[in-house]
Amino acid sequence: MNSARELPSETWSEYLDALSKELLNAPVSIEVTEPAGPTMVEARRLALQALAYDRRDDVFEVAAARGGPRVPSVLRHLVDRPQRVAVDTSTMLAPITISVEGSDGARTVIRVEREPDISG
């Protein structure tokens, strides 16, 4: 994430709520890297349902749906006590990357692939 910017923790809830609305159903990949381990891909090209931060419980959540519209199943990935949230938004046409570092040192990376606009 060359042009990543760290978000102040007091803005996480509002920023992630707004981003969730903008990116609803965008395809996402979720990767998790443990401090001394390899990167594990938890999900590929699932439909984003929500990005959220709950101040009361101090937890970050990403929810993404898989399956068809009639019987979707939702994957929920949680990061307890996040220490840092950074976003890469160098261009709105390119994928967006959200990186969340947990108190255990693990990093969750959500890659959002923006679908090209084919209307016209």
N, C-alpha and C positions, 0 to 999 in steps of 0.2 A: 504494500500500500504506500506508494511513493508520496501521494498528496493527501495522506490521511490527516484528519484533524480530530483531536480529542474533544468530546462533548463534556461540558460542565455537568456534574451529577444532578444538579438541581433542574436541568433541562431535559433529562432523559425521558421522563413520562410523556411530556407534551410533544417532544420531537418524535418519539417512536410512534405515538398515536397518529400524528399527522402523516408520517411515512407509511404506516400501515394502510391508511386510506388511499394514499397515492399509488401504492404498489399492490393493492389487493389482487390476488390471483396471479401475480407475476411469478414466473418460474424461479425457484431458489434451490441452491445447494447449501448443505450445512456440513461443515468440517470441524472436527475437534482435535486439538493438539494438546496432549498431556505434557507436563514440563520435561520429562525425560523420555518421551516416546514419539512414535511416528504420528503423522496426521492420519486420522480416521475419517472417512466420508460416511456421515450418518444418513444423508439423504441427497438425492440428485433430482433436479427438475420437478420438485413438488410445487403445488400452487400455494403461494404465501397467503395465510389467513390473518396473521397478526404478529406484530412486534410490540412488546410491552415491557414496562418496568413498574413493578409494584413496590412503592416506597415502604409501605407498612411491613411487608414480608421480606423486603430487600432481595428481590428476585427478578431476573430478566427472563423473559419468555419469548420464544419464537414458535409459532404454530404454522404448520403447513399441511395441506391436504393431498392425499393420494387417492387414486381410484376415480371412478366416474362420478358425475353429478348426482346420480341416484343413490349411490351407496359409498360416499366418501369416508375414508378413515383419516383421522387427524393425528399427525405426529407433533408432540409437544416436547420441545427441548428447553430445559431450565438451567440457568446459571445462578447458583446461590451466592449472595453477597458479592456482586460484581464490583470490581475495583476500577475498571476503566472501560469506556465505550468510545470507539473511534469509528469514523465513517470516511469513506473515500467517495467523494462526489465531484471529481475533477470535471466531468462532463455529464450532463443529464441523458445523453444518448448512449453512453457506455454502461457496462454493468456497474452496479453500486456494491460496495463491500462494507459490511458492518462487522467490526471485530469487538468481541467482549472478553475481557480477561476476568476470570474468577479469582476468589481469594485463595484457592488451592493452586494457582499458577497455570491452570488449564486455559487455553484460548479457544473460543468458539468463533468461527468465521462464517458469516452468511453472505453468499454471493447471489446477487439478484441480477438476473438476465433480463434486460429490457427487450421486449418484443419490438421488432421494427414496425413502424407505422406504414401499413400497406394501403391505407385508404387514399383515395385520390382520384 
